[in-house]
Amino acid sequence: MSALTYRHEFKAMASHCEVVLAGVSAEEARRLSALAEAEVLRIEHKYSRYRPASLLSVINRSWERASPAMDSSPVAAITVPCDAETLDLLDKAELLYQHSGGLFDITSGVLRRAWNFQLKQVPEPQALQALLPLINWPAVVREGDTVALPVAGMELDFGGFGKEYAADRAAAVLLKGGVHSGYVNLAGDMHILGPKPNGEPWSIGIRHPRHADRLLASIPVSSGALATSGDYERYFEKDGKRYCHILNPRTGYPASYWQSVSVLAPNTLIAGSFSTIAMLMEEKALDFLHTSGLSFLAVDQEGRIHQESQDA
């Protein structure tokens, strides 16, 4: 990498992250990279379901603070006030739910109670059936600047687009600081700020879904975002079948049609959410991706490559 290029690595959201900047002084690159990292950590602290003090955890625990009813009537969940940023993310969740025909549902995180990818065990069908009634984004009550979960045990989970949103926010910080060359990379979810100082695009590698030490392709990108969803990130194999962490909210079972889907989009949130939706749409994914007008590269379970490149 050129001496004029600055790389800042850090850990966030249980992932390896980096900011790569070019065309600015080393001192300015250090300052701006620290600001970008701070923005990623801010979002993690605010929205991680693993942090008890996060806003999302407060929302998900709201039922615990509800007073029991004096009779057998249902208990009304406590409403939680949300700021403008959170309301905007909830609006985005609604759009993605509608655009995906209900496959992108931020209440589906409850399925992790049944799936433990470290234990490498397929849950019993009854365990999944008990959780499916809790997956119901349209039932979430949103009134003004508040949100409430209508059924005890429901949760909101921004894991489907939180990292991608953080990449976009970090990129916004850098662009505001005057950066015109470089990229933000949060565990493979990438927002490209602009081409190299000489005008050449960055060559972004896409990992082969079955060979960790090989690239499937290298994509020249000057701006926008690139994200990949695949069945190789968190998975286990049992009785000859692969079970990945991308779970269908309708069935409770993992997506199984694609090895990976990569999408190039104007921002990382769109790229990442569309690649996930495509994984869940299985055989209907190509129609969805063609209709989106975005460039993509997908690998099916037979190893066949499907791709489409849009003119910049």
N, C-alpha and C positions, 0 to 999 in steps of 0.2 A: 504494500500500500504506500502511496506517495507520502513523502515527509510533510507535505502540505495538508494531508488528511489526518483528522484527529478522531480517535475512537475512544468512547467512554462506555465502559461495561459496568453493569450493576445487576442486582437481583431484586425482582419484584414479582408479585402474584405467582410465587413458587416457580418462577421461570428465569432463564437467562435473558437479559435485555441489553441492548446497546444503542448508543447514539453515535452516528458517524457524520462528521461535519467537514466541509472543505471550503476553501475560499475565505476563511476568517483566521485571525491570529490565534495562536495557541492559548493565550490568556483569555480571549473572548470565547473561544470554544469551550474551555473549562467552565467558565461562568455560565454560559448558556446551557451546556449539558447538565450542569447541576440543577438548573431551573427546570429542565425537562424531566429529569429524574424525580425531582420534588413533586411535580405535577402527577406523574404516574403513581407515586406513593400516596399522594392525597386521595386519588380516586380509589386506590386499594383500601385505604383506611376507612373511607366513607361507605364503600359498597360491598366489601368482601363479606360473604356469609360466614366466613370462618372467624371473623373478629366480633366478639360480643358487643363492643361499643359502636359498631358501624350502624349507619342509618337503616340498612337492610335488615340487620339483626334485630333492631328495635321494632321494625314493622313485623317481622316474623315472630317476635315474642309477644305481640300485642294481645293475643288471646290469653296469655298467662296472667295479664293484669286485669282481665275482665272479671267483674263481680258475678258470682253464681246467681242464677235466677232463683226467686223464691218458690217457683213452681216448676213444672216440666217444660215451660216454654223455652225456645232457643235463646241463648245469650247473645246480645249484640256485641260484636267485636269493637274494640277501641279504635277510633280513627287516629291516624298519625299524620301530623302536618308535614308537608314536603316543600322544599325550596324549588326555585325555578329550574335548576339543573336536573333535579330528580323528576320533576313533572315532565320535562322535555324527554328524558330517557323513557318514562312510562308511555309518552306519546309515540316514541320510536318503537317500543315493544308492541303497541297496538298496530302500527303500520306493518310491522314484520309478521304479526299474527295474521292479519288480513291478507297480506301478500303471499303468504305461504299456505293459505287454506287451513290455518290452525296448527301447522306442524312446528312453527317457531313459537313456543309457549313458555314464558318465563316463570310459570308456576310448576314446570315439570321437574325442577330440581329435587323434588321429594323422592324421585326414583332412586336417588343415591342411597336412601335408607335400605333398599333391597339389593342394590348392586355394589359389591365391594371388589374392586379389581385387584386388590392385593391378595385377597383370599382365593381368588380364581374359582369362584363358585357361581353357578347359575341359580338364581333364586327360584323358589317354588312358585308355580303359577298363582297360588292363592295370595302370596306375599305381594305380587304385582297388582292383582285385582283389588287388594285393599287400598292401594295407593292411587289408582287411576281416578277415583272420584275427587281426589284433591287437586287434580290437574284441570284447571278451568279458568283460564285468563278472563273470558267475558264476564265471569261472576265477580271478579274483583271490583269493589265499590270505590269509585273515584268521584268525589264531590268537591268542587272548588280546588283548593290546594291540599286536600287530604286524601288518604288512601286507607282502606280497611279490607281485611281478609274475611270473607263471609262464612267460612267453615273452619272450625278448629283443626289445626294441623296443616293448613295451607301455608305455602311459603312463596316468596318472590326470590328469584335467583337471576342475577345479571351475568352469570358465567358465560352465557351464549354470546354476549357482545361487550362485556366489561373491559377485557384486554384490548379489544379493537377500539373502543371508545377512548381508552387511555392513550393509545398510540396516536389517535387524531388530536387529542388535547395536547400531548407533548409536542407534536408537530406544530400546532398553532402557537405554542409558546416560542418555538424556535423561529417560525416565520415572522412573528411579531418582533423578535430580536434582530431581524434583518438577515437571517440565514437564507440563502438561495440555492445551496448545494449540499446534498447529504440525505440522510434518511434516519428514521426511527425504526428499530426492529425489536418487537416484544415477542420473543419466542416464535419468530417466523411470521408474525403479523406485522406487515411493513407499510409505513407511510413515507413515500419518497418526496422530499422537499423540493428537489430540482436537480438537473443534470450535474455532471462533473463540471468544474470550472472551465474546461475546454469545450463544453457543449455536448460531450459524449454522454450517452445514457449509462446508468449503472447496470451491471450485469447481475441479476438476481437469480440465484440458484433455487430450483425446486427439488426437494429431496425425493429420491425414488421411494415409493411406499413399501417396497419389499427388500430394499438393500440400503441400509442406513449410511453406508460409505460411498454411495453413488448418487449422482444427480440425474433426475428424470429429464430436466431441461434447464437451460439458462435463458432468462427473459430480459431483454433490454428495456429498462424503464427509466424515463426521465421525470415523471411526475405521477401523482395518484397513489394508489395503494394496491398491494398484492397480499392475499391471504390464502392459506390452504387448510382444508379440513380433511382428516384421513382416519382410517381405521388402525393406524399404527402408533398413535400417540399414547393412548392408555388402552390396553386390551389384554386379554388372555385367550388361550386356546384350550378347548376341552372337547374330547371325542372328535377331533378333526375339524372343529368349527371355531372360527374366530369371533369373539365378542368384544366390541369396542365401546368407548364411553359415549358415543353419540346415540342417544336414546330416543326412540319414537314415543311421543306423548300419548299416542292413541293405543299402542300395544304394550308399552313398557319395555320392549325389547330393542336391542341395538340395530342400527342401520347395517345393512349387509350387502348392498348392491355394488357400491363403489369402494375401491381401495383409497382413492383420494380425489379431491376436487380443488382446483386452484382458480381463483377469480381475480381479475384486474378491474379495479373500480376507482371512482373519483376519491373515495375515502375508505379507511380501513374498516369502519363499521359496516358499510355496505358489502365490501369484499368478503369479510369474515362471516357475516350473517347469511349472505347468499350462498357461500360455499357450504355452510352447514345445512341450509334448507335443501340444497341440491343433494347432499348426502342422504337426507331423510326422504326426499321425493323418489329415490330409487329410479325405476325405469322411466319415470316422467321428468327426470331432472333435465334432460337435454332440451326438451321443449321449453321448460322454465328458463334455462340459461339462454337459449336462442332468443326468447321473447325479451329478456332483460336488456339485450343490446350490449352486453359486456363481453370482454374477451375472457376465455376460460380454457383450462386444460384439465381433463378428467380421465381417470384410469378405472376401468371396470374390473370386476373380480377375475375376469379372464386375462387381464393384463393389456387389454386393448385400449388405445389412447384415442380420446375424442377431444377435439380442440376447435376453437374458433377465435380468430384475431380480428378485432375491430380497428379501423384506421384511427390513428391518434387525432 
